[in-house]
């Protein structure tokens, strides 16, 4: 597998507020990894950097051996990247589900658009909604629509920001099964340890100082209470049973 995504010594600020602090991240082709961290740690910012929506203030983002700058973002780059936001409503802007899925195909110059839309809709189990407004659907159904609108143009990299936040348990189960079958580069940002454990063997953990503090095996991470506490992914909760007080570590979901 070739290394084709690389952030070197990356810094990003929102005005004067530090969001990424000397980030170094290398990703191989067809690799799946999970970005773990508490809200505000910088996970979503990394996804937006990778998608070419934000640009590093210092450092370099290299994709397929090319340094990505605002001036060299083109249609070819956009077609290689698919990003799904946590809130599907923020991505919806077409009147029907069919139009939502077809939009990117038209933008990227695909042919046989109707056939492609029908094929992906069947794969995602949403063909019955094609004539409906996406806004009429449940949160999980909306996420399916927006994910199908990305997958239909076959990007090389799939970036998912808290993808199951709007999903019910059944749809979350479907999503996990879908991820198992997917053979492409996927970066998933989440603070849900149980979901992360299901989805990837590689964990990249960010702390509240916006630094990467762990980049290694998911199984080993689950045993590393020190890292999990530093990243605020677990907490030590004290409680009482009658007259007996004790404490447990609790995961964050």
Rosetta blueprint (number, residue, H / E / L):
1 X L
2 X L
3 X E
4 X E
5 X E
6 X E
7 X E
8 X E
9 X E
10 X E
11 X E
12 X E
13 X E
14 X E
15 X L
16 X L
17 X E
18 X E
19 X E
20 X E
21 X E
22 X E
23 X E
24 X E
25 X E
26 X E
27 X E
28 X E
29 X L
30 X L
31 X L
32 X E
33 X E
34 X E
35 X E
36 X E
37 X L
38 X L
39 X L
40 X L
41 X L
42 X L
43 X H
44 X H
45 X H
46 X H
47 X H
48 X H
49 X H
50 X H
51 X L
52 X L
53 X L
54 X L
55 X L
56 X L
57 X L
58 X E
59 X E
60 X E
61 X E
62 X E
63 X E
64 X L
65 X L
66 X E
67 X E
68 X L
69 X L
70 X H
71 X H
72 X H
73 X L
74 X L
75 X H
76 X H
77 X H
78 X H
79 X H
80 X H
81 X E
82 X E
83 X E
84 X E
85 X L
86 X L
87 X L
88 X H
89 X H
90 X H
91 X L
92 X L
93 X L
94 X L
95 X L
96 X L
97 X H
98 X H
99 X H
100 X H
101 X H
102 X H
103 X H
104 X H
105 X H
106 X H
107 X H
108 X L
109 X L
110 X L
111 X L
112 X L
113 X H
114 X H
115 X H
116 X H
117 X H
118 X H
119 X H
120 X H
121 X H
122 X H
123 X H
124 X L
125 X L
126 X L
127 X H
128 X H
129 X H
130 X L
131 X L
132 X L
133 X L
134 X H
135 X H
136 X H
137 X L
138 X L
139 X H
140 X H
141 X H
142 X H
143 X H
144 X H
145 X H
146 X H
147 X H
148 X H
149 X H
150 X H
151 X H
152 X L
153 X L
154 X L
155 X L
156 X L
157 X E
158 X E
159 X E
160 X E
161 X E
162 X L
163 X L
164 X L
165 X L
166 X L
167 X L
168 X L
169 X H
170 X H
171 X H
172 X H
173 X H
174 X H
175 X H
176 X H
177 X H
178 X H
179 X H
180 X H
181 X H
182 X L
183 X L
184 X L
185 X E
186 X E
187 X E
188 X E
189 X E
190 X E
191 X L
192 X L
193 X H
194 X H
195 X H
196 X H
197 X H
198 X H
199 X H
200 X L
201 X L
202 X E
203 X E
204 X E
205 X E
206 X E
207 X L
208 X L
209 X L
210 X L
211 X L
212 X E
213 X E
214 X E
215 X E
216 X E
217 X E
218 X H
219 X H
220 X H
221 X H
222 X H
223 X H
224 X L
225 X H
226 X H
227 X H
228 X H
229 X H
230 X H
231 X L
232 X L
233 X L
234 X E
235 X E
236 X E
237 X E
238 X E
239 X E
240 X E
241 X E
242 X L
243 X L
244 X E
245 X E
246 X E
247 X E
248 X E
249 X E
250 X E
251 X E
252 X L
253 X L
